[in-house]
């Protein structure tokens, strides 16, 4: 049985999309509501450095100066 390249490509794309729908809750944060409950900390993470800016849906990390 031979499949065309287009059908094979569509099957691979569909398979990769299906895998990306699974989220590991213990390794992920910010996917179901706010990332930080108090805008100072992120659960299960240690933040260091200055200035670390935490917003309700994102975090801005500034790299250290050389």
Secondary structure, DSSP 8 states (H G I E B T S, - for coil): ----HHHHHHHHHHHHHHHHT---TTT--SSSS-S-SSSS--TT----STT-EE-SS-EE------
